[in-house]
Amino acid sequence: MMMLYVLLGAMSVGSLMAMMTDPFSRLSIVRRPYVAEMRLNAIEAIDSNARLRVRTGLRYRVFGMAKNAFHILASRYSLRPRTGRGASVDRIIEEIYRLRFDPSKLLLISGDHFSSLSVRNLGVFYYPTLDTQLPATDDQWRDRQLVYLQTLAYALGVFDKTDDLATTIVPIGPWEATCVNFHSYPSDTLYGMLYALGALLGREPARAASYGEEQSVLGTREAAALLLDTYRGALIRHYLGYRRRVFDEDLGLIDPSVTMSGAKDIVKRESSFYDNVVFWKTTHLAMDLGLIPTDLNFLARLKSRILNTFWLDDDGHFLEDLSAEGTSRRLYSSDWLIVLATRFLDPESPDERHYFERSVDYIRAEGIAHPFAIKYQQERRSHRQFAVVRFAVPNYGGDSIWSFWGMEYIKTLLLLFRSTRLEGYLEEADRHIGHFEAAMRRDRGFPEVYDAQGDLLQTPLYRSVRMTGWVIGFDQVRAMRRALAGGSAQRTAA
């Protein structure tokens, strides 16, 4: 009986500590080390990153992982934010913006149980944040700039004090954090930080293609330039370490023997197409930001090698990875759509359009965008997932529908229509937009993931975020669609 009391006591203390170190909890003790405010369209910031302490001991990392597990389970069986019944799509978007893009909070996160910082968010799921062509109210635009800047500054402050990169930064005290990997060394953490710097400096457009007039003025350039100057040494160090660790200079691609964690971090892969494209873009950004010497020939050779290695012309899609199973079964994965955020490929380029046209044909033939866009693949492939994910959410990285990649697919369809004027692309895009709008009203939010039938994904151990800030990608899709129709791009508060 005494052991039971001890166990219950330990669990209670652990739960309380997890809540107190959750930056989004009312009980939180976590402080914001970098606080920015907008004054007359310019940023004023108080930078206390010097106070940050990164704890690397095993007990801290175990606590960081246990804390994430606690939040996932607690979120599954507790009430989470949702909009009121009967809310319009515009109202849902407005409410999610207020909830997720809140500069009074420490971080920009996907939502709910994701209370730690997955740094890739800055360059993947939240890459549209600083799109100056996306209509926004003054308050929305101010908040998006501030929360994106503060999140980047926090990540830079942490990794300035570490020897290596990690997928996730976990706050564990007022000024303390630890770094953990879910589930391998990250392919896209450095990319996320460099992309955010580029966007804040106005060097990255935060959109797949131009689609309208400028709606907002970027006010973050000076603050971002100061961050770049302050953390230049750490970024150079991390780029060189990242390249040494993952890139095979003889092969000219990501080393297949290095297991990496990207957006599809639940799956074990060997030199995936995604990881290679992200390495190309990370190197491109490092050159553009003056961290390493510019070598356009290297970038051109790398791009050509990636395309020659991964494009399956007989099948009409990109190969998922270079594993034995991947190559023998010629596996497909929808995270090839990272080519839009990175601008690795352009669907409106006559020389590159066929990659998109053939891929869309393959997706249609295999039903990968059914009932709406888009599943990672047409089958579950649970055996390729890490054990903990396979046990808790076996379809998470398989035949579930990911809203972010769905938005990238719809953007592809819209851009193909714009360049070819083939109505089939526009009709399919409109169908997916309609499905998402119906699902948003049904679910009273914008979920992160749906199951294969198009319902909110949930298992006994996991439930999808219902109101994720990824809705900004959907807002971008709607703005692109309005531009094609010649409609007004202006947004007003609901």
N, C-alpha and C positions, 0 to 999 in steps of 0.2 A: 504493500500500500504506500509506503514511504517513497518508493521509486516512482509510483504514479504521480504523487504530489510534486515530486521534484521535476518530473517530465512536464506536467501541466504548468508548473511555475516557469520553467525555462521557455516553454512555448509562449506563455503570456508575455514574458519579458521581451522575447524576440519579436513578437508581433508589435508590441509597443515601440520598440526601437525602430522597426521597419516603418511604422507610421510617422514617428518623429523625424525620420530622415527622408521622408517623402516630400519633395519640394512643393507638392500640390495639396498636401494635407493641412487642415486647420491647426493641427498639432505640430507642424513642422518647425524645426529649429535651424533649418538650412538657410544660410544667408546668400544674397546675391553679391558676388565679388566685383562684378562689372555692372554698373547701373547707368543707363543712357536715357536722356530726355531729348525731345525735339523742341528747339526754340527757333522760331522764324526760319523754318525749313533747314535748320542746321542742327547737328548733333552735339550735345554737351554730355560728357561721360565722366563718371568717377570710377577710376580703375583701382581696385583693391586686389587684383589677382596675385600680388606678392604674398598675400595672406593664405593663399591656397596651400594645402598640404596633401600630398598624394601618398596614401598608405599602400604598401606593396606586399606586406606580409600575408602568409597563407590564411590566417584567421580573418583578415579583412576581406580577402577575395572570396572566401567561403561565405562570409556574411553577405557580400554583394550579390552572390548567386542565389543564396537562400532568400534574400529580400525580394529579388525579382520573382522567384517562385511564389512567395507569399502573396505578392500583389496580383499575380495571374489568378491564383485560386480565389483570393478575396473578391476580385472583380467578377469572377464567374458566378458567385452566389450572393452578390450584393446589388442593390439598385445603382445603376449608372446613369449619367445624364442622357436625356432624350428630349426632343421638342414636344410641344403640346399637340394633342390630337387635332387633326385637320390642318396642320400647318402647311403652307405652300412651300414649294421648292425654294423660292427666294428667301422666305422666312427661315427655313432650315439652314441655308447657307449663311445667312446673317448671324444666326445663333451660334453656329459652329465657329465662325470667325471670332466672335466675342469670347468664346470659351477657350479656343486653342491659341489664338494669336494675342496673348495677354502679356504685355511687357512687365507687369508687376510680378510675374512668375520667373523662376530661374531659367527655364528651358522651353524650347519649342519641341514638343513631343507628338507622337501619333495619337496619344490619348489613353485614358483609363489606366490600365496596368503598366503601360510603358512610361514609368515615372523616372527612369534613368535616360541618359542621352545616348542613343544610337547615332553616332556621328555621321554615318552615311546619309541620314535624313536630309542634311543640308544640301547634298548634291544629287539626291535621288528623289525621294518622296516629296520633298519640299523645294525642289529646284525652281518651281514657278513663283516663289514668294515675292521676288523683286521685279516681276514683269511690269514694266512701266506702261505697257499697252493694255493691261487688264484693268477694266473699269473698277474703281473703288471709291468709297467715300473718303473724306479727309482723315477721319478717325481710323478707318481700316488701313489706309496707306501708312499713316504714322506708326500704328501698332505693328504692322508687318515688318517695317524697317527696324524698329527697335528690338523686337523679340529675336529676329534673325541675327542682328548684330550682337546682342547680348549672348546668345547661344554660341556663336562662333568664338567670342572672346573667352567664354568659359572653357571651351574645348582647347583653345590655344594655351590658356593659362595652365591647364592640367598637363597637356603633353609637353609643355616647356620643361616640366619637372620629371619626365619619364624617359627611360632609355629606349622604350619601344612603343609602338602603336597598339591599340586594342579596339575591339568593336564598340565597347560600351563603357561609359563613365558613370559610376554609381555614387551619388552623394551619400556619405556615411556620417556626417557631422556638420556643425555650423560652417566650417571652412575646410572640411576634409572630404576626400573622395578616394575611391579605389577604381582600378581599371580591370575589366574582365573581358574575356573573349567568348562570344556565343557564335559559333562553336569552335572556331579556328582563328588563326591570324587573319586580320582584315584585309580585303582587297580594296576597300573603298573608303576607309576612314580618312586617309590623307587627301584623297580626291574630294571628299565632302568639305574639308576645310579649305582647300585651294579653290574649289568651285565657289564657295561662299565668299571668299575674299574677292574673287573675280567679279562676282555679281555685285557686291557692295561697292566695288571700285567702278562699276559701270562697264567692265570689260567683258562680262558674260551677260547675254540678254535675258536669261531666265525664261526662255520660250524656245520651242522647236523651230519656229519660223515667224517672221513678221506677219501680222495680220490686220493691223490698223494704225491709227494715229496714236501718238504719245498722249497718255492720260494723266501721268504723274511725273513729278520731278524727283530724281534720286537725291537724297540729302545725306548719304552715308560715306561719300568719297573720302573726305578728310579723316574721319574716324577710322575707316578701313586702312587708309595709307599709314596711319600711326600704328595700327595693329601689325601690319606687314613689316614695318620697320622694327618694331619691338621684338617680334618673334621670327624674324628672318633666319637667324642662326639655328633655331630649333627646327624650323621647316626644312632647311637645307639638310640638317642632320637626319631628320626622319625620311626625307626623300631618298638620300643615299643608302640608308639602312633598308628601306623598303625595296629599293631596286636590287641591292645585293642579295636580299633574302628570297625574292620571288621571281626575278627575271633571269632566264638562261641566256647569256650573251651569245653562246654558240648556236643554240636552237633559234634564237631570235624571237622567242615567245615566253609566256609564263611557264615556269618549270612545272611539268606535270607531277613531279614528286612532292610539291608543296601544296598541302591542303589549305584552301583559303575560304574565308567567309565573306560573301557578298550579300546583295539584297535577298538572294535565295539561300539564306544562311542555314536553312534546315536540312540541306542536302549536301552529301559528300561528292565533290567533283574534282577533276584533275585538269587543270589548265582550261577553264571554261571560256567560251566566247565572251561572256560578260566580263570576266576578270581581265582578259586581254584588251578589250576595248577600254575598260576603266584605266588600265595601266597606260595605254596610249594617251588618254585624255589627261591623266595625272601628269604625265611627262610634258604634254603640251602646255598645261597650266603652269607647271614649274618654270618652263621656259618663258612664258608670257609674263610671269610675275618677277622675272629676273633672278630666280633662285639658282638656276643652272644655265650654262651657255646655250644659246639657241642653235638647234641643229635640225633644220627642216628636212634635210635628206634622211635623217634617222626616222623622223615621224612618217615620211612618205614610204620608206621601205617597210616600216613596221605595219602600217595600214595595209599595204599590198600583201604582206605575208599573212596577216590575220585573215584577209578576205580569201586568199588562195587556199589557206588551211581549213577554214571553217565553212565556206559556202559549198553546199551540196547541190550542184547544178541539176543533177538527175532528179533530185527530190524536190527542189525548189524551196529550201529553207537553210538556216544556219545550224550547224552541228552544235549540240549543247556543250560538249567538252571532249577532251582527248583521252578519256578513260577507255579501257578495252571494251566495256559494255557500250559506252557512248558511240564509239566508232563502229563497232560491229552492228549495232542496232540502229545507227544513224539517228540518234535521239534529238528531239526538238525541245526547246524551252522558250517561253514567251518573254524571258528577260533579255532576249536579243533586242527588244525595243529600247534598250538603253542607248541605242544609236541616235535617238532623237535628242535626249537631254544633253548628250555629249557632242552632238552634231558630227558624229563619226561618219554618218551617211546622210544624204539629203534626198528625200522622196521627190523633190521637184527638179533634181539634176537629171538631165537626159542620160548621163553616163551611169547613174546609180539608181534610177527609178526601178529598174527591173528587179533589184533585190526586194523591194517592197511589194511590187506587183505579184511576184512569184510567191512570196511569203503569205500574202493575203489569200492567194489561190489555195495554198496548202492549208491554211487555217480554216478556210471555208470547207474544204473537202473533208477535213478531219473533225469538224464540229467543235473546234477549240474555243470558238466564240459563241457557243450555244449553252444556255438560253440567252446570255448576253456576255459582253466582253469583260475579261478574257481569262481563261484557265491557264495555269502554267503549262499544262500539256494535256493530251487526250486520255491519259491513264494515270493511275495513282503513283506507281513506282515507290511504294513505301519502303522497300528494302534499301533504297539509296539515301534515306533520311537518317539523321542521327537518332540513336535509340530513344532518347527522352522525347523527341518530337513524334517518333513513330508510335510510341506508347500513348502520348497525350492527345495528339491531333494528327492521325495518320494521313489525312488528306490535305494538310496545311500547305505543303509544298508540292502537291500533286495536281489533282483535278478540281481543286477549289478555284473560285473566281476571285481574282485580285483587282480591286477597284483602281489602284494606281496604274497597273499595266493595261487595264481596260481603257483608261483615259489616253494612254500613249497610242493604243491601237486606233481609237477613234480619231485622234489627231492625224495619224497616218492616213486613214480613209479620207479625211477632209482635205489634206494636202494633195493626195492623189487625185481627188476630184478637181481641185483647183488647177492642177497642171494638165489633166487629161480631158476634163469635162465629161467623163463617163458617169452617167447617172447612178449606176450600180453602187459606186463608192459612197455617194451622198445618201442614197436610200438606206444602205446598211448603217452608216453613221447615225442617221436619224432614228433608226430602229433601236440602236443601242442607247442613244440618249433618252429615248422614251422609256425604255426598260429601267434605266437608272432612276429617272424621275419617279416612276411608279414605285420602285423599291424604296426610294427615299421617303416617300409619303407613307408607305406601309410600315417601314422600320423606324420612322420618326428620327432620321439621322442620315449619315453617309457612312456605312460600315466599311471597315478595312477589308474584310474578306467575306465572301458568300460560299455556301457549299455548291456542289456540282449542279444542284437543281435551282440555284438562284435564291436560296433562303439564307438568312443570317447564319453564319457558321458558328456552331456550338457543339461541344462534346461535354461529358461529365467533368472534364478538367480544364476546359478552355471555352471562352466566348469572345467572339470578335469585338473589337472596339466598335461602338455604334456611331459615335460622332467624332470621326477622325478629321484632322485638319487637311488630310489629303483631298478634301472637297475643293481645295483651291485649284486642283487639276481639272475638276469638273467645271468649275467656274470659267477656267481658261478655254475649255472645249466649247462651252456655250458662247463665249465671246467670239471665238473663231467661226462658229456656225452663224452667228448674227452678222458677222462681217461678210461672209459669203452671200448672205441674203440681202446685204445692203441695208441692214437694219441699224438702229441706233446702238452705239456701243456704251452709252452712258448708263451708270448704275446709280440708283438712289437708295437710301436706307429704307428698309421695309418698315 
